[in-house]
Amino acid sequence: MTSNLTIQERYQHIHDRVARAAGKAGRSASDVTLVAVSKTFPASDIARHHGFGQMDFGENKIQELTLKQESLSNSHIRWHYIGHLQRNKAKFLTSRVHLFHALDSVRLARELNKRLAMDDQTLDCLLQVNVSGEDSKFGVDPEHVDRVLTGIAGFDRLRVQGLMTLAAPAADPELVRGQFALLREVAARHDDHMQPPHNGGPLLSMGMSSDFEVAIEEGATHIRIGSLLFGERT
Ligand SMILES: *Cc1c(COP(=O)(O)O)cnc(C)c1O
């Protein structure tokens, strides 16, 4: 359907869809940050999208992130780390990202905090919540968010700005609307434990290629779009 469009037209088309979904919810498109998920695609694809004005890119492997950052070191790209992070890799992340979307345990938070203190740095992050209840997904169960946020509260190098989730795969995005709404409700319930930027509400990173419009309608501040921008991953 979109295959005859140029890459730039495809990029513009997604922005139009973001604006329409935001408008439908009475929100402004500027309240939604599009994170272009470039995992598995080469740095040249990132450079091309950056040339269209795209600023935010998401990666989910430390080594891949590192290589791409090195080859694009002259850019002003904001890098987002969206994948599960093993504790033994914490030291590689700390100085590298604008926003870490996948904080998912007190133990990882402790390790990151220790590394950040050694380097005299801070890190903005989102707590990943498993709203779909699938065993295969990382993330804190909604009923444990309070305990985990309390456990993290003393780690002064980490600023938890909001929550992140992945909805279950669904043929119809309407089927996962409730999962996005749940993330928003969990965030509202615990907003006194979070430190969003410039006095806004907690950040909500939710919605991907297949379901981002519903996520925007439910309050997403960050959508993470891969295949729709870059093509299918092999
Ligand atoms: C790969 C990935 C995405 C993007 O998925 P698409 O369906 O290609 O848009 C978003 N979020 C996370 C955490 C991912 O790993």
The ligand as an SDF file (V2000), in Angstrom:
LIG
                    3D

 15 15  0  0  0  0  0  0  0  0999 V2000
   11.3050   -3.0990   17.9970 C   0  0  0  0  0  0  0  0  0  0  0  0
   10.6250   -2.3260   19.0490 C   0  0  0  0  0  0  0  0  0  0  0  0
    9.6840   -1.3320   18.7030 C   0  0  0  0  0  0  0  0  0  0  0  0
    9.2700   -1.0060   17.2810 C   0  0  0  0  0  0  0  0  0  0  0  0
    8.4400   -2.0040   16.7620 O   0  0  0  0  0  0  0  0  0  0  0  0
    7.7240   -1.8180   15.3240 P   0  0  0  0  0  0  0  0  0  0  0  0
    6.6010   -2.7870   15.4000 O   0  0  0  0  0  0  0  0  0  0  0  0
    8.7450   -2.1850   14.2980 O   0  0  0  0  0  0  0  0  0  0  0  0
    7.2740   -0.4220   15.2060 O   0  0  0  0  0  0  0  0  0  0  0  0
    9.1100   -0.6080   19.7390 C   0  0  0  0  0  0  0  0  0  0  0  0
    9.4210   -0.8530   21.0260 N   0  0  0  0  0  0  0  0  0  0  0  0
   10.3140   -1.7890   21.3910 C   0  0  0  0  0  0  0  0  0  0  0  0
   10.6160   -1.9940   22.8390 C   0  0  0  0  0  0  0  0  0  0  0  0
   10.9290   -2.5600   20.4120 C   0  0  0  0  0  0  0  0  0  0  0  0
   11.8140   -3.4960   20.7970 O   0  0  0  0  0  0  0  0  0  0  0  0
  1  2  1  0
  2  3  1  0
  2 14  2  0
  3  4  1  0
  3 10  2  0
  4  5  1  0
  5  6  1  0
  6  7  2  0
  6  8  1  0
  6  9  1  0
 10 11  1  0
 11 12  2  0
 12 13  1  0
 12 14  1  0
 14 15  1  0
M  END
$$$$
